[in-house]
Amino acid sequence: MVPTPTPTPEPVVIEYTELTMGEPRYQPSGYALFSRVRRCFWNCGGGWRGLVRSVWDEQAAELLVNDLIAPLSEYGYHINSAVDDTGTVIAASMCVQGDCGGVGAPSPDALQELWVSRDGGVGWETWGTVPPLSLVVQVTEDDVALKEWGLVRDRVRWFRSGQVFAQPDDERSWVVDWDGDVPIWGEWRSPLQPPALAALGQLTWRELQTRLDGSTVLWAASSADLLLLLAVVNEQNAVEEVYGWPNADYVDWLVPMGDGLFAGFRMEGGYAIGRDHVNFLIDLPTRTVHPLLGLPDGEEGFAEPWRAIPLTTE
């Protein structure tokens, strides 16, 4: 008996309004954009090189860029960092001796410290040693939460309060969200497939922003199609519009910077090849994508927009 061949599924045709390339632009005013700076694209070791803060001064028509980790370079190299909701309190995990682990395991003499700034990176103080491979995952006005690597399972510990939150045995070791001050463990990039977007195929959608009109902007990337997608879903869970940026290649993160404005970065060839690195700004109202000017992109490292915090008005 001849087996019946399994029919090949029809490819899903994604219908979208194409975003076109516009002129290079600086980031919008009214926000401080924090960008993580990478030493190189792949297998660099030692984590990130640092963290920069950039603000567009509309009156002076210039971009102000501050390297927040520069004052700590004399003590060691930067592992990772995070900021609080105001952008004022910054915590940085620093390797001050040996190799604290990047691509491989920490060296026997590895020594890692936690440093904290309460004035936006101007002055720093050390909060003492932390276990190698510890990562800063949350910062508040008074406490810093670290994810500590363990042989059996990771854990999250508030450094000042000392409370430890153990990872559940049946979950992946990543903090995906927070319930107040309590971490929510889960699977990193857990699939989100809103019913309203199911017709576009099995894409992992991530929520970006709730807009002023009550609609929600979600995004997904299709590596097979080299396509970045943004979908606007209204309060009735109906899809209003889907926008696409073809040949966007590898995009890992998007940062809201106002209603309908999003900063991000792309890498041609992904992490494994990393032939090119472009920071960009998506402007949904005009349906355009603009190369983002002024961020480190060269010998000093490659900035990747990570978080935007509204500036306080006097």
C-alpha positions as a LaTeX table, in Angstrom:
\begin{tabular}{lrrr}
\hline
Residue & $x$ (\AA) & $y$ (\AA) & $z$ (\AA) \\
\hline
Met1 & 0.00 & 0.00 & 0.00 \\
Val2 & 1.45 & 3.33 & $-1.07$ \\
Pro3 & 1.38 & 5.86 & 1.80 \\
Thr4 & $-0.57$ & 9.01 & 1.16 \\
Pro5 & 1.84 & 11.92 & 0.96 \\
Thr6 & 1.38 & 14.60 & 3.56 \\
Pro7 & 0.15 & 17.75 & 1.83 \\
Thr8 & 2.49 & 20.71 & 2.04 \\
Pro9 & 0.78 & 23.53 & 3.93 \\
Glu10 & 0.17 & 26.67 & 1.99 \\
Pro11 & 2.54 & 29.49 & 3.02 \\
Val12 & 0.92 & 32.22 & 5.07 \\
Val13 & 0.75 & 35.48 & 3.15 \\
Ile14 & 1.30 & 38.37 & 5.52 \\
Glu15 & $-0.52$ & 41.49 & 4.40 \\
Tyr16 & 0.86 & 44.73 & 5.75 \\
Thr17 & 1.45 & 48.37 & 4.95 \\
Glu18 & 5.14 & 48.76 & 4.21 \\
Leu19 & 7.20 & 51.21 & 6.23 \\
Thr20 & 9.48 & 53.19 & 3.98 \\
Met21 & 12.98 & 54.49 & 4.76 \\
Gly22 & 13.23 & 58.19 & 5.58 \\
Glu23 & 16.03 & 60.62 & 6.32 \\
Pro24 & 18.27 & 60.09 & 9.38 \\
Arg25 & 16.88 & 61.62 & 12.57 \\
Tyr26 & 17.83 & 62.21 & 16.17 \\
Gln27 & 15.72 & 60.75 & 18.95 \\
Pro28 & 12.61 & 62.73 & 19.95 \\
Ser29 & 12.86 & 65.31 & 22.72 \\
Gly30 & 11.23 & 64.77 & 26.10 \\
Tyr31 & 12.87 & 61.39 & 26.78 \\
Ala32 & 16.13 & 60.11 & 28.17 \\
Leu33 & 17.12 & 57.10 & 26.09 \\
Phe34 & 19.29 & 54.53 & 27.85 \\
Ser35 & 21.30 & 52.34 & 25.48 \\
Arg36 & 23.42 & 49.33 & 26.30 \\
Val37 & 26.80 & 49.39 & 24.58 \\
Arg38 & 28.18 & 46.16 & 23.17 \\
Arg39 & 31.91 & 45.62 & 22.61 \\
Cys40 & 31.32 & 43.58 & 19.48 \\
Phe41 & 28.64 & 41.42 & 17.91 \\
Trp42 & 29.52 & 37.89 & 18.93 \\
Asn43 & 31.53 & 35.97 & 21.55 \\
Cys44 & 32.98 & 39.11 & 23.10 \\
Gly45 & 33.13 & 37.86 & 26.68 \\
Gly46 & 32.79 & 40.02 & 29.77 \\
Gly47 & 29.22 & 41.17 & 29.12 \\
Trp48 & 28.42 & 44.67 & 27.91 \\
Arg49 & 30.93 & 47.49 & 27.68 \\
Gly50 & 28.67 & 50.01 & 29.37 \\
Leu51 & 25.53 & 52.10 & 29.42 \\
Val52 & 24.94 & 55.49 & 27.78 \\
Arg53 & 22.19 & 58.04 & 28.35 \\
Ser54 & 21.18 & 60.34 & 25.50 \\
Val55 & 18.84 & 63.36 & 25.47 \\
Trp56 & 17.91 & 65.50 & 22.50 \\
Asp57 & 18.20 & 69.18 & 23.42 \\
Glu58 & 15.67 & 70.82 & 21.12 \\
Gln59 & 16.71 & 74.38 & 21.98 \\
Ala60 & 20.39 & 73.77 & 21.30 \\
Ala61 & 19.63 & 71.30 & 18.47 \\
Glu62 & 22.15 & 68.78 & 19.75 \\
Leu63 & 22.21 & 65.32 & 21.21 \\
Leu64 & 23.70 & 65.04 & 24.70 \\
Val65 & 25.31 & 61.61 & 25.25 \\
Asn66 & 26.77 & 60.55 & 28.62 \\
Asp67 & 28.72 & 57.35 & 29.23 \\
Leu68 & 27.33 & 56.43 & 32.65 \\
Ile69 & 29.78 & 53.60 & 33.41 \\
Ala70 & 32.93 & 55.55 & 32.47 \\
Pro71 & 33.70 & 56.57 & 36.12 \\
Leu72 & 33.87 & 52.87 & 37.05 \\
Ser73 & 36.30 & 51.79 & 34.33 \\
Glu74 & 39.29 & 52.18 & 36.68 \\
Tyr75 & 37.87 & 49.49 & 38.98 \\
Gly76 & 37.16 & 46.77 & 36.40 \\
Tyr77 & 34.90 & 45.91 & 33.53 \\
His78 & 31.13 & 46.20 & 33.24 \\
Ile79 & 28.91 & 43.09 & 33.37 \\
Asn80 & 25.44 & 44.60 & 33.20 \\
Ser81 & 23.33 & 47.41 & 34.66 \\
Ala82 & 19.78 & 48.67 & 35.15 \\
Val83 & 18.01 & 51.91 & 36.12 \\
Asp84 & 14.96 & 52.73 & 38.21 \\
Asp85 & 11.72 & 54.19 & 36.85 \\
Thr86 & 13.02 & 57.77 & 37.15 \\
Gly87 & 16.39 & 57.18 & 35.49 \\
Thr88 & 18.09 & 58.57 & 38.61 \\
Val89 & 19.18 & 55.40 & 40.44 \\
Ile90 & 21.54 & 53.19 & 38.44 \\
Ala91 & 23.03 & 49.87 & 39.50 \\
Ala92 & 25.99 & 48.28 & 37.74 \\
Ser93 & 27.51 & 44.85 & 38.21 \\
Met94 & 31.29 & 45.14 & 37.78 \\
Cys95 & 34.05 & 42.55 & 37.52 \\
Val96 & 36.92 & 43.99 & 39.60 \\
Gln97 & 39.27 & 40.99 & 39.55 \\
Gly98 & 39.90 & 38.00 & 37.31 \\
Asp99 & 37.38 & 36.78 & 34.76 \\
Cys100 & 33.81 & 36.89 & 36.11 \\
Gly101 & 32.42 & 34.80 & 33.29 \\
Gly102 & 31.16 & 35.83 & 29.89 \\
Val103 & 31.55 & 33.13 & 27.29 \\
Gly104 & 33.06 & 30.67 & 29.81 \\
Ala105 & 32.99 & 30.02 & 33.54 \\
Pro106 & 34.42 & 32.50 & 36.06 \\
Ser107 & 38.12 & 32.20 & 36.92 \\
Pro108 & 39.08 & 31.00 & 40.44 \\
Asp109 & 40.12 & 34.52 & 41.46 \\
Ala110 & 36.98 & 36.22 & 40.06 \\
Leu111 & 35.63 & 39.06 & 42.16 \\
Gln112 & 32.42 & 40.88 & 41.27 \\
Glu113 & 30.98 & 43.99 & 42.94 \\
Leu114 & 27.73 & 45.93 & 42.85 \\
Trp115 & 28.02 & 49.70 & 42.32 \\
Val116 & 25.11 & 52.14 & 42.69 \\
Ser117 & 24.61 & 55.76 & 41.65 \\
Arg118 & 21.79 & 57.85 & 43.09 \\
Asp119 & 22.34 & 60.90 & 40.87 \\
Gly120 & 22.10 & 59.55 & 37.34 \\
Gly121 & 25.68 & 58.33 & 37.06 \\
Val122 & 27.58 & 61.35 & 38.40 \\
Gly123 & 28.69 & 59.77 & 41.68 \\
Trp124 & 29.03 & 56.07 & 42.51 \\
Glu125 & 29.33 & 53.99 & 45.67 \\
Thr126 & 30.05 & 50.29 & 46.10 \\
Trp127 & 27.52 & 48.06 & 47.83 \\
Gly128 & 30.01 & 45.22 & 48.24 \\
Thr129 & 30.78 & 41.90 & 46.58 \\
Val130 & 28.26 & 39.69 & 44.81 \\
Pro131 & 28.61 & 36.15 & 43.43 \\
Pro132 & 30.19 & 35.90 & 39.94 \\
Leu133 & 27.66 & 35.78 & 37.10 \\
Ser134 & 25.19 & 37.91 & 39.10 \\
Leu135 & 23.05 & 40.16 & 36.91 \\
Val136 & 21.12 & 43.29 & 37.91 \\
Val137 & 17.46 & 42.76 & 37.00 \\
Gln138 & 15.56 & 45.42 & 38.96 \\
Val139 & 16.35 & 48.75 & 40.62 \\
Thr140 & 14.21 & 50.77 & 43.02 \\
Glu141 & 14.91 & 53.88 & 45.06 \\
Asp142 & 16.46 & 51.84 & 47.90 \\
Asp143 & 17.05 & 48.26 & 46.70 \\
Val144 & 18.67 & 46.37 & 43.84 \\
Ala145 & 17.53 & 42.92 & 42.73 \\
Leu146 & 20.21 & 40.53 & 41.46 \\
Lys147 & 19.71 & 37.28 & 39.61 \\
Glu148 & 22.32 & 34.91 & 41.01 \\
Trp149 & 23.38 & 31.86 & 39.01 \\
Gly150 & 23.20 & 28.52 & 40.81 \\
Leu151 & 24.17 & 24.93 & 40.01 \\
Val152 & 20.63 & 23.69 & 40.65 \\
Arg153 & 18.58 & 26.83 & 39.99 \\
Asp154 & 18.95 & 30.55 & 39.89 \\
Arg155 & 17.51 & 32.91 & 42.44 \\
Val156 & 16.65 & 36.58 & 42.76 \\
Arg157 & 17.88 & 38.45 & 45.82 \\
Trp158 & 17.16 & 42.03 & 46.85 \\
Phe159 & 20.59 & 43.26 & 47.80 \\
Arg160 & 19.64 & 45.77 & 50.51 \\
Ser161 & 16.58 & 44.01 & 51.91 \\
Gly162 & 18.23 & 40.60 & 51.60 \\
Gln163 & 15.04 & 38.75 & 50.63 \\
Val164 & 15.62 & 35.77 & 48.35 \\
Phe165 & 13.07 & 34.60 & 45.78 \\
Ala166 & 13.87 & 31.06 & 44.64 \\
Gln167 & 13.09 & 29.98 & 41.12 \\
Pro168 & 10.30 & 27.40 & 40.82 \\
Asp169 & 11.58 & 23.96 & 39.79 \\
Asp170 & 9.24 & 23.71 & 36.82 \\
Glu171 & 10.07 & 27.04 & 35.20 \\
Arg172 & 12.82 & 28.38 & 32.99 \\
Ser173 & 15.36 & 30.48 & 34.91 \\
Trp174 & 14.41 & 33.94 & 33.76 \\
Val175 & 12.57 & 36.86 & 35.31 \\
Val176 & 9.90 & 37.78 & 32.76 \\
Asp177 & 7.96 & 40.33 & 34.82 \\
Trp178 & 7.37 & 41.69 & 38.31 \\
Asp179 & 4.35 & 41.65 & 40.60 \\
Gly180 & 5.16 & 44.65 & 42.73 \\
Asp181 & 8.55 & 43.73 & 44.17 \\
Val182 & 8.16 & 39.98 & 43.58 \\
Pro183 & 9.73 & 38.50 & 40.41 \\
Ile184 & 7.61 & 36.41 & 38.06 \\
Trp185 & 9.61 & 33.47 & 36.72 \\
Gly186 & 8.73 & 32.13 & 33.32 \\
Glu187 & 9.90 & 31.17 & 29.88 \\
Trp188 & 11.87 & 33.90 & 28.15 \\
Arg189 & 9.92 & 35.26 & 25.18 \\
Ser190 & 6.95 & 33.07 & 25.97 \\
Pro191 & 4.74 & 32.94 & 22.86 \\
Leu192 & 1.99 & 35.50 & 22.62 \\
Gln193 & $-0.49$ & 34.85 & 19.83 \\
Pro194 & $-3.45$ & 37.23 & 20.07 \\
Pro195 & $-6.51$ & 35.72 & 18.35 \\
Ala196 & $-6.89$ & 38.87 & 16.28 \\
Leu197 & $-3.45$ & 38.22 & 14.73 \\
Ala198 & $-3.66$ & 34.44 & 14.33 \\
Ala199 & $-4.24$ & 34.75 & 10.58 \\
Leu200 & $-0.70$ & 36.11 & 10.18 \\
Gly201 & 0.85 & 32.78 & 11.16 \\
Gln202 & 2.71 & 31.42 & 14.17 \\
Leu203 & 4.55 & 34.56 & 15.20 \\
Thr204 & 5.62 & 35.53 & 18.71 \\
Trp205 & 3.97 & 38.87 & 19.46 \\
Arg206 & 5.16 & 41.18 & 22.21 \\
Glu207 & 3.24 & 44.13 & 23.57 \\
Leu208 & 4.93 & 47.47 & 23.00 \\
Gln209 & 2.64 & 50.28 & 24.01 \\
Thr210 & $-0.89$ & 51.33 & 24.90 \\
Arg211 & $-1.65$ & 54.41 & 22.82 \\
Leu212 & $-3.56$ & 57.52 & 23.79 \\
Asp213 & $-6.65$ & 56.32 & 21.91 \\
Gly214 & $-6.76$ & 53.06 & 23.90 \\
Ser215 & $-5.35$ & 50.86 & 21.15 \\
Thr216 & $-2.34$ & 48.60 & 21.68 \\
Val217 & 0.76 & 48.26 & 19.53 \\
Leu218 & 2.34 & 44.82 & 19.34 \\
Trp219 & 5.38 & 43.66 & 17.41 \\
Ala220 & 6.84 & 40.48 & 16.00 \\
Ala221 & 9.79 & 39.58 & 13.81 \\
Ser222 & 9.93 & 36.91 & 11.12 \\
Ser223 & 13.51 & 35.81 & 10.54 \\
Ala224 & 12.44 & 33.65 & 7.60 \\
Asp225 & 11.01 & 36.66 & 5.78 \\
Leu226 & 13.51 & 39.23 & 7.14 \\
Leu227 & 10.52 & 41.20 & 8.28 \\
Leu228 & 9.64 & 43.33 & 11.29 \\
Leu229 & 5.90 & 43.67 & 11.96 \\
Leu230 & 3.90 & 46.10 & 14.10 \\
Ala231 & 0.17 & 45.61 & 14.63 \\
Val232 & $-2.34$ & 48.07 & 16.06 \\
Val233 & $-5.20$ & 46.35 & 17.91 \\
Asn234 & $-8.13$ & 48.42 & 19.20 \\
Glu235 & $-9.98$ & 48.08 & 22.50 \\
Gln236 & $-12.43$ & 45.61 & 20.89 \\
Asn237 & $-9.48$ & 43.33 & 19.98 \\
Ala238 & $-9.86$ & 44.07 & 16.29 \\
Val239 & $-6.77$ & 44.60 & 14.14 \\
Glu240 & $-6.79$ & 48.16 & 12.82 \\
Glu241 & $-3.58$ & 47.99 & 10.81 \\
Val242 & $-0.42$ & 45.94 & 10.37 \\
Tyr243 & 2.84 & 47.61 & 9.35 \\
Gly244 & 5.95 & 45.87 & 8.09 \\
Trp245 & 9.58 & 46.75 & 7.55 \\
Pro246 & 11.05 & 44.32 & 4.98 \\
Asn247 & 14.71 & 43.25 & 5.21 \\
Ala248 & 14.85 & 44.34 & 8.85 \\
Asp249 & 16.89 & 41.18 & 9.55 \\
Tyr250 & 17.70 & 40.57 & 13.23 \\
Val251 & 15.74 & 42.85 & 15.59 \\
Asp252 & 15.68 & 41.93 & 19.27 \\
Trp253 & 14.17 & 44.88 & 21.08 \\
Leu254 & 11.98 & 47.95 & 20.51 \\
Val255 & 11.65 & 50.92 & 22.88 \\
Pro256 & 8.56 & 53.20 & 22.97 \\
Met257 & 9.53 & 56.87 & 22.66 \\
Gly258 & 6.22 & 58.68 & 22.50 \\
Asp259 & 2.89 & 57.87 & 20.86 \\
Gly260 & 3.72 & 55.90 & 17.72 \\
Leu261 & 7.51 & 56.34 & 17.95 \\
Phe262 & 9.82 & 53.40 & 18.67 \\
Ala263 & 13.62 & 53.13 & 18.83 \\
Gly264 & 15.49 & 49.91 & 18.14 \\
Phe265 & 18.49 & 48.31 & 16.48 \\
Arg266 & 19.05 & 45.67 & 13.83 \\
Met267 & 21.97 & 43.46 & 12.95 \\
Glu268 & 22.49 & 42.14 & 9.45 \\
Gly269 & 23.29 & 38.46 & 9.75 \\
Gly270 & 22.12 & 38.20 & 13.36 \\
Tyr271 & 24.36 & 37.63 & 16.36 \\
Ala272 & 26.32 & 34.83 & 14.70 \\
Ile273 & 27.57 & 36.97 & 11.80 \\
Gly274 & 26.88 & 40.57 & 12.74 \\
Arg275 & 28.01 & 42.24 & 9.53 \\
Asp276 & 26.19 & 45.49 & 10.15 \\
His277 & 24.53 & 47.36 & 13.01 \\
Val278 & 21.92 & 50.08 & 12.54 \\
Asn279 & 20.01 & 52.04 & 15.18 \\
Phe280 & 16.63 & 53.21 & 13.91 \\
Leu281 & 13.50 & 55.13 & 14.83 \\
Ile282 & 10.06 & 53.94 & 13.66 \\
Asp283 & 7.51 & 56.70 & 13.11 \\
Leu284 & 4.11 & 55.04 & 12.73 \\
Pro285 & 2.12 & 58.27 & 12.07 \\
Thr286 & 4.23 & 58.89 & 8.94 \\
Arg287 & 4.83 & 55.16 & 8.21 \\
Thr288 & 8.58 & 55.68 & 8.01 \\
Val289 & 11.78 & 54.25 & 9.48 \\
His290 & 14.72 & 56.57 & 10.13 \\
Pro291 & 18.37 & 55.78 & 10.89 \\
Leu292 & 18.92 & 57.02 & 14.47 \\
Leu293 & 21.79 & 59.48 & 14.75 \\
Gly294 & 24.25 & 60.21 & 17.52 \\
Leu295 & 24.58 & 56.93 & 19.43 \\
Pro296 & 27.93 & 55.10 & 19.71 \\
Asp297 & 28.47 & 52.91 & 16.66 \\
Gly298 & 32.11 & 52.13 & 15.94 \\
Glu299 & 35.39 & 51.69 & 17.77 \\
Glu300 & 33.87 & 52.81 & 21.08 \\
Gly301 & 31.21 & 50.08 & 20.84 \\
Phe302 & 27.74 & 49.56 & 19.45 \\
Ala303 & 24.81 & 51.12 & 21.29 \\
Glu304 & 21.50 & 49.30 & 21.41 \\
Pro305 & 18.44 & 51.32 & 22.59 \\
Trp306 & 17.11 & 49.60 & 25.68 \\
Arg307 & 14.81 & 51.86 & 27.71 \\
Ala308 & 13.28 & 55.35 & 27.39 \\
Ile309 & 12.21 & 57.35 & 30.44 \\
Pro310 & 10.17 & 60.59 & 30.16 \\
Leu311 & 12.06 & 63.64 & 31.39 \\
Thr312 & 10.58 & 65.45 & 34.35 \\
Thr313 & 9.45 & 68.99 & 33.65 \\
Glu314 & 10.25 & 71.71 & 36.16 \\
\hline
\end{tabular}
